[in-house]
């Protein structure tokens, strides 16, 4: 399968990372990041889980009925990990 032209490419990890850095130090949900980055909610959740496992994000304790919330704990700059 050929790559989509740059003007038709879907938002990905770089856009999500930029949104994370822009929203920090506040906490954020996957839905908020999806809105900010214009990325798919599933992509955002997957990337946040990977960043949590790698030590860049941490899950913030919330009540059971609330969506998963994260906070940035290791900002390495503009390049997405």
N, C-alpha and C positions, 0 to 999 in steps of 0.2 A: 504494500500500500504506500502510495506516495505521500509525502508531507503536505500539509495544507499551506497555502501561501501565508506569509507572515501577517498580512492584514486579516486573515481568516482564522488564525491559530486561536485555540481555546486558552484561557488563562490557566496557569499552572503554578508550580512551586515558587517561582520568582515573585509572582504577583501576590501569592499568599504570604510569603515571607515579608514583602514590603508592607502589606496590611498589618501583619503582626507587629512590626517595628513601629508603624504609624500609630497604632492603638495603645502601645505600651507607654506608661507603666500600668494602664488599666487592664482589667481582666477582660476576656472575650470568649464568646461561644462560637461554635462552628457556623451557625447561621449568620452571626455578625461578620465573621471573616469572609463568608461566601458573598455577602452583600458588598463588603469593601473591596474584595479582589475580583468579583464577578466570576469566580470559579464555581464549579459544581460542588454541592454540599458534601458529596461522597469523597471527592478528591481532598477537600479541606479536612475532613475527619481523618482520613488516612494519613495525610501529611502531619497533622497535629499528633496523632498517635506515634508516628515515627520520631518526631521531634521530642516527644516526651520520653520515649525509650532511650534516645540519644543524650538526654539531659539538657536540652535547649528550652523546653517548656515544662511546667509542672501543672498537674490538675489541682484546681482550687476546690476545697470541700464546699459542697452546696447541699441544700436539702434534697431529699429523694425526688421530689416532683420537678426540680429544676434541671435544665439541660447541663451537660458537661461544660465546665468552664476552665479555661487555661490562663496561665500567666507566663510571660517571657522571663526566664531566669538567666539565660546566657545569650547575649547579643554579640554576634561575631561580625557585624557590619552588614553592608548592603548585599553581599553575595549570599544567596540561600545555601544552607548546608546540604 
